Amino acid sequence: MHTEPHGISLRTKVAGWLAALFLAAVVGVGAATAVGQWTLNSFDALLEDNAACYTVQDAIKAEARAFERYVREPSQENAQDYTAACAAAEQSLDALPFDCGVIGEERYARTWNLKQGYAGYQQQRDAFWQLPETAPDYVDAMYEVMGAQDYLAEYALRLTQATLEQQNLIYKERALFLKRLPWLYAGLLAASVVLMAVVIRLLRSTVVAPLLRLAQASRSIAQNDFSGEDLPVRTSDEVGRLTGTFNQMKHAMADYLAAQTALHREEVRNLALEKDLEHTRLEVLKSQVNPHFLFNTLNMISCMARLEDASTTDQMIVHLGSLFRHNLRTKRQQITLEEELDGLEDYIYLQQMRFDGRITVEKKIEVDPSAVRLPSFTLQPIIENAFGHGLKACEEGGRILLRVWQEGNRLLVTVADNGKGMTEAELAALQEKIRQSEQTGRSIGLGNISRRIAMLYPDGAMKINSRAGHGTVIRFEIPQTTQEQKEEHA
């Protein structure tokens, strides 16, 4: 088998091959681009010359029609049209190519005649407008102007014909050259194909074939077959060094796997036992908090409270059971505001009983609760923070205000309390804790709510404002989706 010369790295080899391919591609693409650009520019020049001539013809005719209308009916509208037509004709004449070395003597002469004829026509036209309509030679002057317009139209037509004849000759010459282009492209393509074939063959013998042998050997190792012979090392480049390292790794892995087999089996056995134990613990915990058991027990306590004429205790148990039922029943990520408020009412009742009515909760709902949606279990943790942290130490006058309104397609929710509030340092520490909770997901409070809003609504937001001694305000901004999107999230 052919052996590559030692001392040349794989990077150097590949760089040389790719450089040759790149040079060939640049030459081919550059030649094709240059020829294509030259052809495009040539035909663009022909089309621009034609367009300039036709524009002059149309502009002169348009000026003649505007002149005739203005003479017959001298209204302000016709005057404006006539002035615009004159300006367009002058601009079209100025746009005509007027370089003898470029357009040739015949076109140059006809362009010169047209420009000089238009200059004389302008003097004759302007002199006509100085005549009063009652002048004896007014009609004759008008017909002279119209005759000059006919001559200008004839000059423009002759210029167009001369341009077309000249361009027809140019087109025939360049068309003959374009017919030979396929042979040029075929030669470039053939050279590129030959060069690519040489490079592919070199890559196959020095890179692909050794790597295929490595892949085959690695598949055998993946099947725990270490009986194969060591791969031959024929070069000193990166592929050769990789092959030698692979051979060493194969022997090391065989020794290591043989030593670790018994230990791995023992670890698997211990892991299975631990999983069984965790499963048992989970089942025991689930049986202890079984919802049916919890509700049946609460109903029994409620019935006993009625029998003992303890109405307040009965109501607290009813609200507690309703709260548990709502929380366990809600499994969707998003629910309507109406559903969220249903569970919140039970929670507020229990908290007010806990604080003996010295904390009041006001709700200002300015939207249809059944028509807007928000993440589930959003309001209860916020109200809980207001009770437990903001207002717990207030002797009297504790107040919580829940306000919900809508601006455009964004639902705005604020929960404000007049509690102790937070200093700037405490607020910064809370926001940092929320940020860390968003990253770890270990929270069911503000961090959890902020993280769920960020996941459900990329342009949603949660903001906290607080001042020591003045209270705290938490604000949510929740975009509202269309009905079809609501149904998809349901």
Residue pairs with C-beta under 8 A, 6 or more apart in sequence:
1 234
2 205
3 234
3 235
4 206
4 234
4 235
4 237
6 235
6 236
7 236
8 237
9 237
9 238
10 206
10 207
10 237
10 238
10 239
11 238
13 202
13 206
13 237
14 203
14 207
17 199
17 202
17 203
20 195
20 199
21 195
21 196
21 199
24 191
24 192
24 195
25 192
27 188
28 188
28 189
28 191
28 192
31 184
31 188
32 185
32 188
35 181
35 184
39 174
39 178
42 170
42 174
46 167
46 170
46 171
49 97
49 103
49 163
49 167
50 160
50 163
50 164
50 167
52 92
52 95
52 96
52 97
53 96
53 156
53 159
53 160
53 163
54 160
55 92
55 95
56 89
56 92
56 93
56 96
56 114
56 156
56 159
57 153
57 156
57 157
57 160
58 92
59 85
59 88
59 89
59 91
59 92
59 93
60 89
60 149
60 152
60 153
60 156
61 153
62 85
62 88
62 89
63 82
63 85
63 86
63 88
63 89
63 149
64 146
64 149
64 150
64 153
65 85
66 78
66 81
66 82
66 84
66 85
66 86
67 82
67 85
67 125
67 145
67 146
67 149
68 146
69 78
69 81
69 82
70 78
70 79
70 81
70 82
71 142
89 118
90 118
93 114
93 115
93 118
96 111
96 114
96 115
96 159
97 103
97 107
97 111
98 108
98 111
98 112
98 115
99 108
100 108
103 111
103 166
104 166
106 162
106 166
107 159
107 162
107 163
107 166
110 155
110 158
110 159
110 162
111 159
113 155
114 152
114 155
114 156
114 159
117 148
117 151
117 152
117 155
118 152
120 148
121 145
121 148
121 149
121 151
121 152
124 141
124 144
124 145
124 148
125 145
125 148
127 141
128 141
128 142
128 144
128 145
131 137
131 138
131 141
132 138
135 141
206 235
206 237
206 239
207 239
210 231
210 234
210 235
210 239
210 240
210 243
211 239
213 231
213 243
214 231
214 242
214 243
214 246
217 228
217 231
217 246
217 250
218 246
220 226
220 228
221 250
221 253
224 257
226 250
226 251
226 253
226 254
230 247
230 250
231 243
231 246
231 247
232 243
233 240
233 243
233 244
233 247
234 240
291 324
291 325
291 328
294 324
295 321
295 324
295 325
298 317
298 320
298 321
298 324
299 321
301 317
302 314
302 317
302 318
302 321
305 311
305 313
305 314
305 317
306 314
312 353
315 349
316 349
316 350
316 353
319 346
319 349
319 350
320 346
320 350
322 343
322 346
323 343
323 346
323 347
323 350
326 342
326 343
326 346
327 343
327 377
330 339
330 343
330 376
330 377
332 376
332 489
332 490
333 375
333 376
333 452
333 456
333 489
334 373
334 374
334 375
334 376
334 456
334 486
334 489
334 490
335 373
335 374
335 376
336 369
336 370
336 371
336 372
336 373
337 365
337 367
337 369
337 370
337 372
337 373
337 374
337 404
337 411
338 369
338 370
339 376
340 374
340 376
340 377
340 378
340 379
341 363
341 365
341 369
341 379
343 380
344 379
344 380
344 383
347 380
347 383
347 384
348 361
348 383
351 359
351 383
351 384
351 387
352 359
352 360
352 361
354 387
355 387
355 391
355 392
355 398
358 394
358 395
358 396
358 397
358 398
359 387
359 391
359 394
359 398
359 399
359 400
360 398
360 399
360 400
361 383
361 399
361 400
361 402
362 399
362 400
362 401
362 402
363 402
363 403
363 404
364 401
364 402
364 403
364 404
365 402
365 403
365 404
366 403
366 404
366 405
366 406
367 404
367 405
367 406
367 411
369 404
372 404
372 406
372 411
372 480
373 411
373 478
373 480
373 481
373 486
373 489
374 411
374 413
374 476
374 478
375 449
375 452
375 453
375 456
375 478
377 444
378 413
378 449
378 476
379 402
379 413
379 415
381 444
381 445
381 446
381 448
381 449
382 415
382 446
382 449
382 474
383 400
383 402
383 415
385 445
385 446
385 474
386 400
386 415
386 417
386 419
386 472
387 400
389 419
390 417
390 419
390 420
390 421
390 471
390 472
391 398
391 399
391 400
391 417
391 418
391 419
392 419
393 419
393 420
394 418
394 419
394 420
397 418
398 417
398 418
398 419
399 417
399 418
400 415
400 416
400 417
401 414
401 415
401 416
401 417
402 413
402 414
402 415
403 413
403 414
403 416
404 411
404 412
404 413
405 412
406 412
406 480
409 479
409 480
410 477
410 478
410 479
410 480
411 476
411 477
411 478
411 479
411 480
412 475
412 476
412 477
412 478
413 475
413 476
413 478
414 473
414 474
414 475
414 476
415 473
415 474
416 471
416 472
416 473
416 474
417 471
417 472
418 470
418 471
419 471
419 472
420 468
420 469
420 471
421 466
421 467
421 468
421 469
421 470
421 471
421 472
422 430
422 466
422 467
422 468
422 472
423 468
426 466
426 468
427 464
427 466
430 446
430 464
431 464
433 447
434 446
434 447
434 450
435 447
436 447
437 443
437 445
437 446
437 447
437 448
437 450
437 451
438 447
438 450
438 451
438 454
441 448
441 451
443 451
446 462
446 464
446 474
449 462
450 462
453 460
453 461
453 462
453 476
453 478
454 460
457 478
457 479
459 479
460 476
460 477
460 478
460 479
461 476
461 477
462 474
462 475
462 476
462 477
463 474
463 475
463 477
464 472
464 473
464 474
464 475
465 472
465 473
465 475
466 472
466 473
481 489
